[in-house]
């Protein structure tokens, strides 16, 4: 009789715990609204997880914005394409964690030069800077500085190989006489 009473008490307690946990889960589900979920998902999609600059999805939205400005005649922008060198070699030789350090360190250099323009990681080793405002006005000086910074870093023999950043790049400026859309500017920057 005592064993049966104990078993019934345990069953009741187990049921109470299940109801309690289900109640908490239901309350948590209600607390995060659909709008909050959508906002969170959008923020995740628009930011590169490794470097925390904007993602390729964010670049595609920016491209739409630039195309709108082109169509209404208010476009004034440039694009810098930066393609990191040696990432595969670093990944293969030292491991992907060192490759990640190489990518994030290179990204930091780009961000330090172009602090007034959005930067996008559009591939494993590819970055795009959309030059706007002050960075657009100073584009030649900044592009030269970026190249110089990468050369200086690459030649720093006292650094580990994954901290010696190297990149190829190109810059193009929107020209209303020849560019139909932002992709035309991107293609010219990517060819250089």
C-alpha positions as CSV (number, residue, x, y, z in Angstrom):
1,X,0.0,0.0,0.0
2,X,2.8,2.4,0.8
3,X,4.7,1.5,-2.4
4,X,1.5,2.1,-4.4
5,X,1.0,5.5,-2.7
6,X,4.6,6.4,-3.4
7,X,4.3,5.4,-7.1
8,X,1.1,7.4,-7.4
9,X,2.8,10.4,-5.8
10,X,5.7,10.1,-8.2
11,X,3.4,9.8,-11.2
12,X,1.5,12.9,-10.1
13,X,4.8,14.8,-9.5
14,X,6.0,13.7,-13.0
15,X,2.8,15.0,-14.6
16,X,3.0,18.2,-12.7
17,X,6.6,18.7,-13.9
18,X,5.6,18.0,-17.5
19,X,2.8,20.5,-17.3
20,X,5.1,23.1,-15.7
21,X,7.7,22.7,-18.4
22,X,5.1,22.8,-21.2
23,X,3.7,26.0,-19.6
24,X,7.1,27.6,-19.6
25,X,7.7,26.6,-23.2
26,X,4.3,28.0,-24.2
27,X,5.0,31.2,-22.4
28,X,8.4,31.6,-24.0
29,X,6.9,30.9,-27.5
30,X,4.3,33.6,-26.9
31,X,6.8,36.1,-25.6
32,X,8.7,36.2,-28.9
33,X,6.4,37.5,-31.5
34,X,6.5,36.8,-35.2
35,X,7.9,40.3,-35.8
36,X,10.7,39.8,-33.3
37,X,11.6,36.5,-35.0
38,X,11.6,38.1,-38.4
39,X,13.7,41.0,-37.2
40,X,16.2,38.6,-35.6
41,X,16.4,36.4,-38.7
42,X,16.9,39.5,-40.9
43,X,19.7,40.8,-38.8
44,X,21.4,37.4,-38.9
45,X,21.0,37.2,-42.7
46,X,22.4,40.7,-43.2
47,X,25.6,40.2,-41.2
48,X,28.6,38.0,-41.9
49,X,29.0,35.6,-39.0
50,X,32.8,35.6,-39.0
51,X,33.7,39.2,-39.6
52,X,30.6,41.0,-38.5
53,X,30.6,43.2,-41.6
54,X,27.6,43.1,-43.9
55,X,26.8,39.9,-45.8
56,X,26.2,39.1,-49.4
57,X,22.5,39.3,-48.8
58,X,23.0,42.9,-47.5
59,X,25.0,43.7,-50.6
60,X,22.2,42.6,-52.8
61,X,19.9,45.0,-51.0
62,X,22.5,47.8,-51.3
63,X,22.7,47.1,-55.0
64,X,19.0,47.6,-55.4
65,X,19.3,50.9,-53.5
66,X,22.1,52.0,-55.8
67,X,20.1,51.0,-58.9
68,X,17.3,53.1,-57.7
69,X,19.6,56.1,-57.3
70,X,21.0,55.5,-60.8
71,X,17.4,55.5,-62.2
72,X,16.5,58.7,-60.5
73,X,19.8,60.4,-61.4
74,X,21.1,60.9,-57.8
75,X,23.8,58.2,-57.9
76,X,27.3,59.1,-56.7
77,X,29.3,56.1,-55.5
78,X,32.3,53.9,-56.2
79,X,33.0,50.2,-55.5
80,X,36.2,48.7,-54.2
81,X,36.7,45.0,-54.7
82,X,39.2,43.3,-52.4
83,X,40.2,39.7,-53.0
84,X,42.4,38.1,-50.4
85,X,45.4,36.2,-51.5
86,X,46.7,32.9,-50.0
87,X,43.6,32.0,-48.0
88,X,43.6,28.4,-49.3
89,X,47.3,28.0,-48.6
90,X,46.8,29.2,-45.0
91,X,43.8,26.9,-44.5
92,X,45.6,23.9,-46.0
93,X,48.9,24.6,-44.2
94,X,47.9,25.9,-40.8
95,X,44.2,25.0,-40.4
96,X,40.9,26.7,-40.9
97,X,41.1,28.5,-37.5
98,X,44.2,30.3,-38.8
99,X,42.4,31.0,-42.1
100,X,39.6,32.6,-40.1
101,X,42.2,34.8,-38.3
102,X,43.5,35.7,-41.7
103,X,40.1,36.7,-43.0
104,X,39.2,38.7,-39.8
105,X,42.5,40.4,-39.7
106,X,42.3,41.4,-43.4
107,X,38.7,42.6,-42.8
108,X,39.9,44.8,-39.9
109,X,42.4,46.4,-42.2
110,X,39.7,47.2,-44.8
111,X,37.4,48.6,-42.1
112,X,40.2,50.8,-40.7
113,X,40.7,52.4,-44.1
114,X,37.0,52.7,-45.1
115,X,35.4,53.8,-41.9
116,X,32.6,55.8,-43.6
117,X,31.3,53.3,-46.1
118,X,29.5,49.9,-45.8
119,X,31.7,46.8,-46.2
120,X,30.4,43.5,-47.3
121,X,31.9,40.0,-47.3
122,X,30.5,38.5,-50.5
123,X,32.6,35.3,-50.6
124,X,35.1,33.4,-48.5
125,X,37.9,35.7,-49.5
126,X,36.1,38.5,-51.2
127,X,35.0,41.9,-49.9
128,X,33.2,44.8,-51.5
129,X,33.3,48.4,-50.2
130,X,30.6,50.7,-51.5
131,X,32.2,54.1,-51.4
132,X,30.0,56.9,-50.2
133,X,30.3,60.3,-48.7
134,X,33.7,61.2,-47.3
135,X,35.2,57.9,-48.4
136,X,33.9,58.6,-51.9
137,X,35.5,62.0,-51.9
138,X,38.8,60.6,-50.6
139,X,38.7,57.5,-52.7
140,X,42.0,57.8,-54.5
141,X,43.9,58.5,-51.2
142,X,42.1,55.7,-49.3
143,X,42.6,53.1,-52.1
144,X,46.3,53.9,-52.1
145,X,46.4,53.6,-48.3
146,X,44.7,50.2,-48.5
147,X,47.2,48.9,-51.0
148,X,50.1,50.3,-49.0
149,X,48.7,48.7,-45.8
150,X,48.4,45.3,-47.4
151,X,51.9,45.5,-48.9
152,X,53.3,46.5,-45.5
153,X,51.5,43.6,-43.8
154,X,52.6,41.1,-46.4
155,X,56.2,42.1,-45.9
156,X,56.1,41.9,-42.1
157,X,58.5,38.9,-41.6
158,X,58.1,39.1,-37.8
159,X,54.4,38.1,-38.0
160,X,53.0,34.6,-38.3
161,X,52.0,33.7,-41.9
162,X,48.2,34.0,-41.1
163,X,48.8,37.6,-39.8
164,X,50.6,38.7,-43.0
165,X,47.7,39.9,-45.1
166,X,47.8,40.1,-48.8
167,X,45.1,41.1,-51.3
168,X,44.4,42.1,-54.9
169,X,41.9,44.8,-55.5
170,X,40.2,47.1,-57.9
171,X,38.2,50.3,-57.7
172,X,35.6,51.7,-60.1
173,X,33.4,54.8,-59.9
174,X,29.9,55.1,-61.3
175,X,29.8,56.8,-64.7
176,X,26.4,57.8,-65.8
177,X,27.5,57.8,-69.4
178,X,28.5,54.1,-69.5
179,X,27.1,52.3,-66.5
180,X,23.5,51.0,-66.7
181,X,23.5,49.6,-63.1
182,X,25.6,48.9,-60.0
183,X,26.6,45.6,-61.4
184,X,28.5,47.4,-64.3
185,X,30.5,49.3,-61.7
186,X,31.2,46.1,-59.7
187,X,32.4,44.3,-62.9
188,X,34.8,47.0,-63.7
189,X,36.1,47.0,-60.1
190,X,36.5,43.2,-60.2
191,X,38.5,43.3,-63.5
192,X,41.1,45.7,-62.3
